Each structure stands twice: as structure tokens, then as C-alpha cells.
Amino acid sequence: MLYAIPCERKRMAIREYTWANLRMERNMGKIEGIKIQNYGVLKDIVLGKTRTNQRARALGNLVAVIGQSGNGKSTLADAFGFIADCLEVGVEAACDANNRGGFERLITQGAAEPILFELYYRESSKTRPITYELEIDLDKTGRPYVKRERLRQRVEKHGCPRTFMYLQEGAGYAFEGNDDGGQDDDGSITGKKVEVQLSDIRRLGIVTLGAMKQYDRIEKFLNFLKSWYLCYFSPDAARRLQNAAPQAYLDRIGSNINNVAQYMYRENKREFEKILHEIQSKLPGIEKIEPQKFENGQMMLRFYEKGFERPFYSQRMSDGTLKLFAYYLLLHEKNPRQLVFIEEPENGLYHHYLGELAEEMKNNVGNGFSKQLFITTHSPFFVNALGPDDVWVLTKNNDGCSEIRRASDYVFVRELAEEGVAVGDMWYSKYFESTEE
């Protein structure tokens, strides 16, 4: 039997449904490939499918990078962080941020060409891919600047890409709208082309133009980059007592973990309690997690451990419990960041928990375009929960620079995987060090 929904409730339901779909539309997109040149030991590496590497398979939603210490895992993570910092503070300040030591310390020793990044990005399975190219070099005064910046999008399924933003040393053009407008390699033009001259060659052009509504495609790509989250979780930071200010997202070090809990509680108490119940089942030794709201509006989490009658607040919890809780909270974001990069999630965690964490992460990102997770790890226990297509292997070549290869591209990996041998066990047994194929 059907019951009529009151008009106001119906309007609210429609409004909530509409906003939910709008949020999903804004939170779509992932990197299918990335090329990095002349960034430290990453002299020339390619992960996945790019404009110049079309035969390769696109990156999946979970990308785990393994390799010996010193092979470039931290440099790869920092490359993502560097791009994010360029968006926020400009390329010159980004070169000095996070103890990078300036452009001269960043660029590959002996490199004559600029630092280059090429991102191959797609909003959904129904949209055509976009390529973003960024070159950073020193200007005549010896200061880092944006030498070249370019956005192009393929017009048809197998057609050549059209450039819809091109800047050389701050001067160039951009195309308005959200259609097929752009300039072909032969110079032919479709759509409305606008000449551009930037006043600051140390700021990314996509930041300036992406703030203007007429450049819709640039705005969407900029929002995708802004949604990146580089996780440097610190248990000590998570123990700090913050002001009573609800916040939707964890910060980079997790210092606002209680503020995020407060936000989730305020937005939907029932859903938040459901999430806590799900998380507590994955935390060893924890029987229950409850939010406690104080008179000043602040929210604190209470953890009930087995064998203790009284709860512990987050300030008293172990490093491992706080890290696991933060990772699971990150996976339950209502409006998730589109790209998350986590370095060595195994640090401080008991090795038996890592397989479950890896499986949870892989299931959480799924196969769509709403979330992508990059991880560097030293743990074979974490890697054992992943498939050969999810894992990338960093090695050093004879000139001391890094090379990267998908685990499934090794013949011995495919053969051993068919026999049921996990990739983490192959790595632990030093198969990737002894082979030269």
C-alpha cells in the first residue's frame, strides 16, 4: 500500500536527492596515468596510460608502490605533494616547502631539461580524457617559474587532442566554455579563443583561469586537483585538544580528528553512530566507540577497551589504534577527496592488521571515478591483499635513477600468481631483485 508524502517532505526529499547527485557530479574523476621527468631520482617514469603512452593500461583505483629504501617511493609521494603545493603557494614557494631545499635540490642532477609533469585525467567513463602538462624551470634571474602549461582534450574517441589552454612563460590563450573548443596542432580553431597574459609567472595558470566561470573545463580540472589529500598522519597531533569547530575533512596530520567526528555527528547522528559501529569492529581490542558532546559544543571520542570498565579518550589511545581509526574514518568520508596519497600506512601497526586494512581500502575505492588511492609501502602483508595489477615496483637503474613497472608486467609474477602465490610473498622472497626481465 502506498502512502502520500506531505508536500514539504517531498520537496525536502527531492532537494536532498538533487544535492546528493550534484555532490557526486563534482566528485568524479581520476588519474589514468602520470609522467614525471627530472624530479629527483624520478628522471623519467610513467605510471599507467598517458597521451604519449596510449597502449598502456590505465591506473586502477588503488595504486600501491613498493621497492627498496632509497628507490624513490618518498620522492614519488612528494611529487604529488609538490603539485598540490604549487596550486596553493606557487612554484617558487613550493620548491622550498616541506624541506625540499629549493629548485636546485629538486631537479635531477645533471638534467638539462625542466621538471615536467604530465597528468592524464578522466572525469568519468563517458567523458574524453584531458592531458595536463606542466614544466617548471629557472628564469633568467635564477628563480623557479612556470615555463609551460598546457591542457588538451581529445575530441573524438580516437581523434587527436585539441589544446584548450596553452601558456608559455605566462602568455598564451584559453578557450571558454565546456564544449569541444580548442586549437588543433595544425592551427585550426574551434570555439571562442581568448588571449591570456598572466601577471605572475610563478603562479599556475590553471589557478588564475580556473577561478573564472567562463573557463568551465579549467575550473573542473582545478577542483579535481584541489581535492587531493596527502596524508601525513601523526598520532601525537591527533591527541591535541582542538577548538570546538566542526570540520568536514581530516587535515594532513590528523590533528582535527575530533573536529571531524563533531562534524559527522552534527550532519547525521544516526549515520555517524553506524560508521563508528562499523569501525569499532575493525579495531582490535575495542568493544565500543561513543561520541561525547561537552557543554561548549566540543566533541570527543570515547573508546571502550576490553577488560576496562571506564572508557579512554582519544588522547590516551595507542598510536596504532589512532592510526587505524583515522584511516577508516578517511574511508568513510561522505563527500570523499578524489585522490588520497598515504605513505607507509604500516608504520606503527601490527602486521596482522595490514591485510584487512588493504582489503578495506581496495573495496572502498571500488571501480568507479569517485575515489582513487595511492600508497607506498614496505609491508608484504599489505601487498598480499592486492592483485598484481594494483602493485607497481620501483627499482634503481645503473645511473642511479628510478624505474617503475607494474607487477603484472613481469612474466614470473603472472606465472606465480596463477599458482596462487601472492605478490607480497614474491617481494619478500626477493624475486623482484633477482630478475632482470
TAZI-V296685 format. One record per pair of residues at least 12 apart in sequence whose C-alpha atoms are under 7 Angstrom apart, sorted by the first residue. I is the first residue (numbers start at 1). J is the second residue. D is the distance in whole Angstrom. If there is no record, write none. Layout:
i->I j->J d->D
i->I j->J d->D
//
This chain:
i->27 j->338 d->6
i->27 j->370 d->6
i->28 j->123 d->5
i->28 j->124 d->7
i->28 j->369 d->5
i->28 j->370 d->5
i->29 j->122 d->5
i->29 j->123 d->4
i->29 j->124 d->6
i->29 j->338 d->7
i->29 j->369 d->5
i->29 j->370 d->6
i->30 j->121 d->6
i->30 j->122 d->6
i->30 j->123 d->6
i->30 j->338 d->7
i->30 j->369 d->6
i->30 j->372 d->6
i->31 j->59 d->7
i->31 j->119 d->7
i->31 j->120 d->6
i->31 j->121 d->5
i->31 j->122 d->7
i->32 j->48 d->6
i->32 j->49 d->6
i->32 j->58 d->5
i->32 j->59 d->5
i->32 j->120 d->6
i->32 j->121 d->6
i->33 j->47 d->5
i->33 j->48 d->4
i->33 j->49 d->4
i->33 j->50 d->5
i->33 j->58 d->6
i->33 j->59 d->6
i->33 j->119 d->6
i->33 j->120 d->5
i->34 j->46 d->6
i->34 j->47 d->5
i->34 j->48 d->7
i->34 j->50 d->7
i->34 j->118 d->6
i->34 j->119 d->5
i->34 j->120 d->6
i->35 j->47 d->7
i->35 j->117 d->6
i->35 j->118 d->5
i->35 j->119 d->7
i->36 j->116 d->6
i->36 j->117 d->5
i->36 j->118 d->7
i->37 j->115 d->6
i->37 j->116 d->5
i->37 j->117 d->7
i->38 j->107 d->5
i->38 j->108 d->5
i->38 j->111 d->6
i->38 j->114 d->7
i->38 j->115 d->5
i->38 j->116 d->7
i->39 j->106 d->6
i->39 j->107 d->5
i->39 j->108 d->6
i->39 j->115 d->6
i->40 j->106 d->5
i->40 j->107 d->5
i->40 j->108 d->4
i->41 j->72 d->6
i->41 j->108 d->6
i->41 j->401 d->5
i->41 j->402 d->6
i->42 j->401 d->6
i->42 j->402 d->5
i->43 j->108 d->6
i->43 j->401 d->6
i->43 j->402 d->7
i->45 j->403 d->6
i->45 j->404 d->6
i->50 j->120 d->5
i->51 j->120 d->7
i->51 j->131 d->7
i->60 j->390 d->7
i->61 j->365 d->6
i->61 j->366 d->7
i->61 j->367 d->6
i->61 j->371 d->7
i->61 j->372 d->4
i->61 j->373 d->6
i->62 j->362 d->6
i->62 j->365 d->7
i->62 j->372 d->6
i->62 j->373 d->5
i->62 j->374 d->6
i->62 j->390 d->6
i->63 j->373 d->6
i->63 j->374 d->5
i->63 j->375 d->6
i->63 j->390 d->5
i->63 j->391 d->6
i->64 j->374 d->6
i->64 j->375 d->5
i->64 j->376 d->6
i->64 j->390 d->6
i->64 j->391 d->5
i->64 j->392 d->6
i->65 j->375 d->6
i->65 j->376 d->5
i->65 j->377 d->6
i->65 j->391 d->6
i->65 j->392 d->5
i->65 j->393 d->6
i->65 j->394 d->7
i->66 j->376 d->6
i->66 j->377 d->6
i->66 j->378 d->6
i->66 j->392 d->6
i->66 j->393 d->5
i->66 j->394 d->6
i->67 j->393 d->6
i->67 j->394 d->5
i->67 j->395 d->6
i->71 j->394 d->6
i->71 j->395 d->6
i->71 j->396 d->6
i->71 j->402 d->6
i->72 j->394 d->7
i->72 j->402 d->6
i->73 j->376 d->6
i->81 j->230 d->7
i->82 j->94 d->6
i->87 j->204 d->7
i->87 j->207 d->7
i->90 j->202 d->6
i->90 j->203 d->5
i->90 j->204 d->7
i->91 j->144 d->7
i->91 j->145 d->6
i->91 j->202 d->6
i->91 j->203 d->6
i->92 j->144 d->5
i->92 j->145 d->7
i->92 j->202 d->6
i->103 j->144 d->7
i->114 j->135 d->6
i->114 j->136 d->6
i->114 j->137 d->5
i->115 j->135 d->6
i->115 j->136 d->5
i->115 j->137 d->7
i->116 j->134 d->6
i->116 j->135 d->5
i->116 j->136 d->7
i->117 j->133 d->6
i->117 j->134 d->5
i->117 j->135 d->7
i->118 j->131 d->7
i->118 j->132 d->6
i->118 j->133 d->5
i->118 j->134 d->7
i->119 j->131 d->6
i->119 j->132 d->5
i->119 j->133 d->7
i->120 j->132 d->7
i->123 j->369 d->7
i->124 j->369 d->6
i->128 j->153 d->7
i->128 j->154 d->6
i->129 j->153 d->6
i->129 j->154 d->6
i->130 j->151 d->7
i->130 j->152 d->6
i->130 j->153 d->4
i->130 j->154 d->7
i->131 j->151 d->6
i->131 j->152 d->5
i->131 j->153 d->6
i->132 j->150 d->6
i->132 j->151 d->5
i->132 j->152 d->7
i->133 j->149 d->6
i->133 j->150 d->5
i->133 j->151 d->7
i->134 j->148 d->6
i->134 j->149 d->5
i->134 j->150 d->7
i->135 j->147 d->5
i->135 j->148 d->5
i->135 j->149 d->6
i->145 j->201 d->6
i->145 j->202 d->5
i->146 j->169 d->6
i->146 j->201 d->6
i->146 j->202 d->6
i->146 j->204 d->7
i->147 j->168 d->6
i->147 j->169 d->5
i->148 j->167 d->6
i->148 j->168 d->5
i->148 j->169 d->6
i->149 j->166 d->6
i->149 j->167 d->5
i->149 j->168 d->7
i->150 j->165 d->5
i->150 j->166 d->5
i->150 j->167 d->6
i->151 j->163 d->6
i->151 j->164 d->6
i->151 j->165 d->5
i->151 j->166 d->7
i->152 j->164 d->6
i->152 j->165 d->7
i->155 j->180 d->6
i->162 j->182 d->5
i->162 j->183 d->5
i->162 j->184 d->5
i->163 j->182 d->5
i->163 j->183 d->5
i->163 j->184 d->7
i->164 j->181 d->7
i->164 j->182 d->4
i->164 j->183 d->7
i->169 j->201 d->6
i->170 j->197 d->6
i->170 j->198 d->5
i->170 j->201 d->5
i->171 j->196 d->6
i->171 j->197 d->5
i->171 j->198 d->6
i->172 j->195 d->6
i->172 j->196 d->5
i->172 j->197 d->7
i->173 j->193 d->7
i->173 j->194 d->5
i->173 j->195 d->4
i->173 j->196 d->5
i->174 j->193 d->6
i->174 j->194 d->5
i->174 j->195 d->7
i->174 j->196 d->7
i->175 j->191 d->7
i->175 j->192 d->6
i->175 j->193 d->5
i->175 j->194 d->6
i->175 j->215 d->7
i->176 j->192 d->6
i->176 j->193 d->7
i->176 j->214 d->5
i->176 j->215 d->5
i->176 j->216 d->7
i->177 j->214 d->6
i->177 j->215 d->6
i->177 j->216 d->5
i->178 j->216 d->5
i->178 j->217 d->6
i->206 j->218 d->6
i->206 j->222 d->6
i->207 j->222 d->7
i->210 j->222 d->6
i->224 j->338 d->7
i->227 j->337 d->5
i->227 j->338 d->6
i->227 j->339 d->7
i->228 j->337 d->6
i->228 j->338 d->6
i->228 j->339 d->5
i->228 j->340 d->6
i->229 j->337 d->6
i->229 j->339 d->6
i->229 j->340 d->5
i->229 j->341 d->6
i->230 j->252 d->6
i->230 j->340 d->6
i->230 j->341 d->5
i->230 j->342 d->6
i->231 j->252 d->5
i->231 j->253 d->7
i->231 j->341 d->6
i->231 j->342 d->5
i->232 j->252 d->5
i->232 j->253 d->5
i->233 j->252 d->6
i->233 j->253 d->4
i->233 j->254 d->5
i->234 j->253 d->5
i->234 j->254 d->6
i->235 j->319 d->5
i->235 j->322 d->6
i->235 j->323 d->7
i->237 j->253 d->7
i->237 j->254 d->6
i->237 j->255 d->5
i->238 j->254 d->5
i->238 j->255 d->4
i->238 j->256 d->7
i->238 j->257 d->6
i->239 j->314 d->6
i->239 j->315 d->4
i->240 j->255 d->6
i->242 j->256 d->7
i->244 j->259 d->7
i->244 j->297 d->6
i->244 j->298 d->4
i->245 j->259 d->6
i->246 j->259 d->5
i->246 j->260 d->6
i->246 j->262 d->5
i->246 j->263 d->4
i->247 j->259 d->5
i->247 j->260 d->5
i->247 j->263 d->5
i->248 j->260 d->6
i->248 j->263 d->6
i->258 j->299 d->6
i->258 j->300 d->6
i->258 j->301 d->7
i->259 j->299 d->7
i->261 j->299 d->7
i->262 j->299 d->5
i->276 j->289 d->6
i->279 j->328 d->6
i->283 j->321 d->7
i->285 j->305 d->6
i->285 j->306 d->6
i->286 j->303 d->7
i->286 j->304 d->6
i->286 j->305 d->5
i->286 j->306 d->6
i->287 j->304 d->6
i->287 j->305 d->6
i->287 j->306 d->6
i->288 j->303 d->6
i->288 j->304 d->5
i->289 j->301 d->7
i->289 j->302 d->6
i->289 j->303 d->5
i->289 j->304 d->6
i->290 j->302 d->5
i->290 j->303 d->7
i->300 j->313 d->7
i->301 j->313 d->6
i->301 j->314 d->6
i->302 j->314 d->7
i->319 j->348 d->7
i->320 j->348 d->5
i->320 j->349 d->5
i->331 j->364 d->7
i->336 j->371 d->7
i->337 j->371 d->7
i->338 j->370 d->6
i->338 j->371 d->4
i->338 j->372 d->6
i->339 j->371 d->6
i->339 j->372 d->5
i->339 j->373 d->6
i->340 j->372 d->6
i->340 j->373 d->5
i->340 j->374 d->6
i->341 j->373 d->6
i->341 j->374 d->5
i->341 j->375 d->6
i->342 j->374 d->6
i->342 j->375 d->5
i->342 j->376 d->7
i->343 j->375 d->6
i->343 j->376 d->5
i->343 j->377 d->7
i->344 j->375 d->7
i->344 j->376 d->5
i->344 j->377 d->4
i->344 j->378 d->7
i->345 j->377 d->7
i->346 j->379 d->7
i->351 j->381 d->7
i->354 j->381 d->6
i->354 j->382 d->5
i->355 j->381 d->6
i->355 j->382 d->5
i->355 j->384 d->7
i->355 j->385 d->5
i->358 j->382 d->6
i->358 j->385 d->6
i->359 j->385 d->6
i->380 j->424 d->4
i->380 j->425 d->6
i->380 j->427 d->7
i->380 j->428 d->6
i->381 j->424 d->6
i->383 j->423 d->6
i->383 j->424 d->5
i->384 j->422 d->5
i->384 j->423 d->6
i->384 j->424 d->4
i->384 j->425 d->7
i->388 j->407 d->5
i->388 j->408 d->5
i->388 j->423 d->6
i->389 j->406 d->7
i->389 j->407 d->6
i->389 j->408 d->5
i->391 j->406 d->6
i->391 j->407 d->6
i->392 j->404 d->7
i->392 j->405 d->6
i->392 j->406 d->4
i->392 j->407 d->5
i->393 j->405 d->5
i->393 j->406 d->6
i->393 j->407 d->6
//
